[in-house]
Amino acid sequence: MHRIIDVIRFYNEYKFLELRLKFLKKEFSGIYREFQTEAYIATTSNTGKKNNINFKVLNKLKRNYNFAYTVYDIPKQYLYSCSRSAEDYCFDFINNSISERNFLNDETLIAWSDLDEIFDLHTINMSSQKITKYGFCYTNMYSCFYNSKFCFNENWPGTVFLNSQCKLSLGVLKYSAHHSLPKINQVSSGYHLSYFNGSAESKNLNSHFIKFFKFRLILAKLGIHPQLRYSYYMKNLNPNKNYKLFKELEYEDNFTFQVLRNYFTGNRFISCFLIFIIKIIKKIFFNANYFFKNKKNLYFSK
């Protein structure tokens, strides 16, 4: 197997980072000498919020794993422009760094991921032929929500693999991965753990079409997917025992919600039926709101 460089962007999720490194060390133990994780850490978030970087923890991880990190600044003009411009700068910086450090040679495979996108040996093996043919390969990942027994078949566009034959930048690859256009060079493997360590705060930012935060959070705790799609799930995260490490990140809530998620809303028929009812209610409220709004405008126009 070729040398693998695991390239990630990192902010300050230190426990998640350590578990990820521990998982990869176990998963790729047979070739770990040829495995390296490179984290790129911006001194601010895309919105300009200062990142309090813990160098003590980072250097400890550097001693215990094949891990290195690069700290960089996002220029103010990109921060002040918009968060999208800041993110584009991050992609461009990482891409240039990879070129300058000569990461991509004939014997290297780059795995370009966010911190919460976890690939494994199975993902690499499934991708190998497509990488050889196209120079890169996309992944459709499963998504975890609250616990390892509640894993959604979401087809999340996660890790992108590339070799020296690929002429596209990391930013372009990430953008194109999220396009809904059909892709021949993709595999269904790996796990997106974005909702694994869920909290009320993160649910407040999700993309439910329902505006009432408390109701959205109740649906989330019941196991209804935040976007109310693909809410059926796989019963196990993976037969691979190495994934048990991530149980430390599982969200802990009361016993009632756990039972309902696993034995009630976890049923695909029940989940889809609930989503159907909720969408009907949403449509009724939308139509009613539209009717009264037009009636009011008509009244004032007279």
C-alpha positions in Angstrom: 0.0 0.0 0.0 1.2 3.5 -0.8 2.1 6.0 1.9 -1.0 7.8 3.2 -1.1 11.4 4.4 -4.2 12.2 6.3 -4.8 16.0 5.8 -7.4 17.7 8.1 -8.5 21.1 9.1 -8.6 21.5 12.9 -10.0 24.1 15.2 -10.0 23.1 18.9 -11.8 19.8 19.4 -8.9 18.2 21.2 -10.6 15.1 22.5 -12.1 14.3 19.1 -8.6 14.8 17.5 -6.9 12.4 20.0 -9.6 9.7 19.5 -9.2 10.1 15.7 -5.5 9.7 15.9 -5.8 6.7 18.2 -8.3 5.1 15.8 -6.1 5.6 12.8 -3.1 4.2 14.6 -5.0 1.0 15.4 -6.7 0.8 12.0 -3.6 1.2 10.0 -1.2 -0.5 12.4 0.3 -2.7 9.6 1.5 0.4 7.7 1.6 3.0 10.4 5.1 3.9 9.6 3.8 5.0 6.2 0.9 6.9 7.7 0.9 10.6 8.7 -1.8 13.0 9.9 -1.2 16.7 9.0 -3.5 19.1 10.8 -3.9 22.7 9.6 -4.9 25.1 12.4 -6.1 28.7 11.7 -5.5 31.2 14.5 -9.1 32.4 14.0 -12.4 30.9 12.9 -13.9 31.8 9.5 -15.9 34.5 11.3 -12.8 36.0 13.0 -13.2 34.5 16.5 -9.9 33.9 18.1 -8.8 30.3 18.4 -7.2 29.5 21.7 -4.6 26.9 20.5 -3.4 24.5 23.2 0.2 23.8 22.0 0.9 21.6 25.1 -1.8 19.1 24.0 -0.8 19.3 20.3 2.9 18.6 21.1 1.9 15.7 23.3 -0.1 14.2 20.4 2.9 14.9 18.2 5.1 12.7 20.4 2.5 9.9 20.7 1.4 9.6 17.0 2.5 10.2 13.5 1.1 13.7 13.7 2.2 17.2 12.8 0.4 20.5 12.6 0.8 23.8 10.9 -0.6 27.1 12.4 -1.5 29.9 10.0 -3.4 33.2 9.9 -6.3 34.1 7.7 -5.7 37.6 6.3 -8.1 40.2 7.6 -9.5 41.1 4.2 -10.9 37.6 3.8 -12.3 37.5 7.3 -14.0 40.9 6.8 -15.3 39.9 3.4 -17.3 36.9 4.4 -16.8 33.5 6.0 -16.9 31.8 2.6 -13.9 33.9 1.5 -12.1 32.9 4.7 -12.8 29.2 4.0 -11.6 29.6 0.4 -8.4 31.1 1.7 -7.9 28.1 4.1 -8.4 25.6 1.2 -5.9 27.6 -0.9 -3.3 27.8 1.9 -3.5 24.1 2.6 -3.3 23.3 -1.1 -0.2 25.5 -1.6 1.4 24.0 1.5 1.0 20.5 0.2 2.7 21.5 -3.1 5.5 23.3 -1.3 6.2 20.4 1.0 6.0 18.0 -1.9 3.5 15.7 -0.2 2.2 14.4 -3.5 4.6 12.2 -5.3 4.1 8.9 -7.1 4.1 6.8 -3.9 1.7 9.0 -1.9 -2.0 9.0 -1.4 -3.7 12.0 0.3 -6.9 11.6 2.3 -8.5 15.1 2.5 -11.0 15.2 5.3 -12.7 17.2 8.0 -11.9 16.1 11.5 -15.3 14.3 11.9 -15.0 12.4 8.6 -13.5 8.9 9.5 -12.2 6.6 6.9 -10.8 3.1 7.4 -8.9 0.3 5.6 -12.1 -0.8 4.0 -12.6 2.7 2.5 -9.1 2.7 1.1 -9.4 -0.8 -0.4 -12.8 0.1 -2.0 -11.3 3.4 -3.4 -8.0 2.0 -4.8 -9.1 1.1 -8.3 -11.0 4.4 -8.8 -8.1 6.4 -7.5 -5.8 4.6 -10.0 -8.2 5.3 -12.9 -9.3 8.9 -12.1 -6.5 10.2 -9.8 -9.1 10.9 -7.1 -12.1 9.3 -5.5 -15.1 10.6 -3.4 -16.7 8.9 -0.5 -20.4 8.7 0.5 -20.3 8.3 4.3 -22.8 7.2 6.9 -23.7 9.7 9.6 -23.9 9.0 13.3 -26.5 10.7 15.5 -26.3 10.5 19.3 -25.0 7.0 19.6 -23.1 4.3 17.7 -26.3 2.2 17.2 -28.0 5.1 15.4 -26.2 5.5 12.1 -27.9 7.1 9.1 -27.5 6.1 5.5 -27.0 9.7 4.5 -24.5 9.4 1.7 -22.5 12.3 3.3 -19.8 13.6 0.9 -16.8 13.0 3.2 -13.1 12.2 2.7 -11.7 12.7 -0.8 -8.7 10.6 -1.8 -6.2 11.9 -4.4 -2.8 11.0 -5.9 -0.2 12.9 -8.0 -2.3 12.4 -11.1 -5.1 14.7 -9.8 -4.9 18.3 -11.1 -7.7 19.7 -9.0 -7.2 21.7 -5.9 -8.4 20.6 -2.4 -11.1 23.3 -2.4 -12.5 22.3 -5.8 -12.6 18.7 -4.7 -14.5 19.5 -1.6 -17.0 21.7 -3.4 -17.5 19.2 -6.2 -18.0 16.4 -3.6 -21.1 18.3 -2.3 -22.6 18.6 -5.7 -25.6 16.3 -6.3 -24.5 15.4 -9.8 -23.9 11.6 -10.3 -20.3 10.4 -9.7 -18.8 7.3 -11.1 -15.6 7.6 -9.0 -17.1 7.3 -5.5 -17.5 4.6 -2.9 -20.0 4.2 0.0 -17.8 3.8 3.1 -16.6 5.6 6.2 -18.5 7.6 8.9 -19.4 11.2 9.4 -19.5 11.8 13.2 -20.8 15.4 13.1 -23.8 14.6 15.3 -22.1 12.0 17.4 -21.3 14.3 20.2 -24.6 16.2 19.8 -25.7 19.0 22.1 -28.6 21.4 22.4 -26.3 24.2 21.1 -25.4 22.3 17.9 -29.1 21.4 17.3 -29.9 25.1 17.4 -27.8 25.5 14.2 -29.2 22.5 12.3 -31.2 22.7 9.1 -34.6 21.5 10.2 -37.3 23.3 8.3 -39.1 23.8 11.6 -38.4 27.2 13.2 -39.2 26.3 16.8 -35.9 25.3 18.4 -37.3 23.2 21.3 -39.5 21.1 18.9 -36.4 20.6 16.6 -34.4 19.4 19.6 -37.1 17.0 20.7 -37.2 15.5 17.2 -33.5 15.2 17.2 -33.5 13.4 20.5 -36.2 11.1 19.2 -33.8 10.1 16.4 -35.4 12.1 13.6 -32.6 13.3 11.3 -31.9 17.0 11.6 -32.7 17.5 8.0 -35.6 15.1 8.2 -34.2 12.9 5.4 -32.9 9.4 5.3 -33.9 8.9 8.9 -33.6 5.1 8.8 -30.4 3.8 10.3 -27.9 1.0 10.5 -28.0 -0.8 13.9 -24.2 -0.9 14.3 -21.5 1.7 13.6 -19.2 -1.0 12.2 -18.2 -4.6 12.9 -14.6 -3.1 13.1 -13.9 -3.0 16.9 -11.6 0.0 16.5 -14.7 2.2 16.2 -15.5 1.5 19.8 -13.1 4.3 20.7 -15.6 6.9 19.6 -18.1 5.8 22.2 -16.4 8.3 24.5 -18.0 11.0 22.3 -21.5 9.7 22.5 -24.2 12.1 23.6 -25.7 11.2 26.9 -29.4 12.0 27.6 -32.2 10.4 29.6 -33.2 6.8 29.3 -36.7 7.6 27.8 -35.2 9.2 24.7 -32.7 6.3 24.3 -35.5 3.7 24.4 -37.7 5.7 21.9 -34.8 6.2 19.5 -33.8 2.6 19.5 -37.2 0.8 19.6 -39.8 3.3 18.2 -38.6 6.0 15.9 -35.7 3.8 14.8 -38.3 1.7 12.9 -38.1 2.9 9.3 -41.8 2.8 8.7 -42.6 4.8 11.9 -39.9 7.3 11.2 -41.0 8.0 7.6 -44.6 8.2 8.8 -43.8 10.8 11.4 -41.8 12.8 8.8 -44.8 12.6 6.4 -47.1 14.0 9.1 -44.7 16.7 10.1 -44.3 17.8 6.5 -48.1 18.0 6.0 -48.4 20.1 9.2 -45.7 22.4 7.9 -47.4 22.7 4.5 -50.7 23.6 6.1 -49.1 26.3 8.2 -47.2 27.6 5.2 -50.3 27.8 3.1 -52.3 29.4 5.9 -49.5 32.0 6.4 -49.3 32.7 2.7 -53.1 33.2 2.5 -53.3 35.6 5.4 -50.2 37.5 4.2 -51.8 38.0 0.7 -55.1 38.9 2.2 -53.4 41.6 4.4 -51.5 43.0 1.4 -54.7 43.1 -0.7 -56.5 45.0 2.1 -53.8 47.6 2.4 -53.6 48.0 -1.4 -57.2 49.1 -1.4 
